[in-house]
Amino acid sequence: MVDVQKKPRETSSSLIRRFTQKVRESNILMEAKKARFQEKDPSRSERRKQALERNKKRREKQRLKRMGRI
């Protein structure tokens, strides 16, 4: 967590500039951006379902090819 206290006789714009600089140095924003698009790995059962679906589509395509429809 970044904590910035206003110094005596400090303008609001310089306070914001100092805060922005501290945030940039701490890499908080970069970590948040990375975590935003990070997907969790599928479970074993989900991977198995996906593999079965791929095989089913592949077999159907081969069947249609043998029949001359593709």
Secondary structure, DSSP 8 states (H G I E B T S, - for coil): -------TT--HHHHHHHHHHHHHHHTHHHHHHHHHS------HHHHHHHHHHHHHHHHHHHHHHHHT--
